[in-house]
């Protein structure tokens, strides 16, 4: 029974017909539902664990967003070179601005939604690779979240060593999760066009952009030029930020390249199958003809 269920998930090759809502022999609704279920479970698990160590009210602060903030923040993440003012708005020390009041303030809404969307795209990619199953999707979501937690722990330890107390662990989670936006863009570009060149260009574009976004967002010093960033006082603080920024590009490629490779390999197999059938058709026809002639001779005698 388990094997039959797995075969129903795998199904046949190809996207399926447009009206049937199928992809790779199974319904796309199954992929979306399963992906969102696993993603939501992982997010809820993290929220419960965080509530034991972090003030819930403080976490809610980073969900204080509106539509305008989300659109402007996505633009800032993908096109950070157009942004000029990177200073946080603290209302002259009276209170800290919420994300909807300050575009430079990190949030948790975009990281959570981009994580769920990325898991959904993982399900689509696994389906196109003929490897989709709830178990595989669960493993992918767990490993993605595990890498994020390890990444945040290492960043927090590095920032603690260089005495950067102004970066909280919640903000590190937010900044580390913005890379999912780039991963969504890069993976979508390949799934839509199936172009390796466009995929590489997209990875480099979003990766470098997010790296620059991380660098300018986390460095809150008074430097006005790139030379001042690397003076004697700032060197020990800038190095961990540089490492974190570069790793965002590496993670974007690492997580999406495996999925792209699987989709590409499955696509090559599908392209070869008609050729194999065409090559074997004459031999099969000759064998059938010989069988028919032998049967006719036998009954004629």
PyMOL commands that set and color helices and strands:
alter all, ss='L'
color gray80, all
select helices_A, chain A and resi 2-10+28-51+56-61+67-78+80-82+91-93+99-101+109-128+134-161+169-177+179-193+196-218+226-229+232-300
alter helices_A, ss='H'
color red, helices_A
select strands_A, chain A and resi 22-23+26-27
alter strands_A, ss='S'
color yellow, strands_A
deselect
rebuild
show_as cartoon
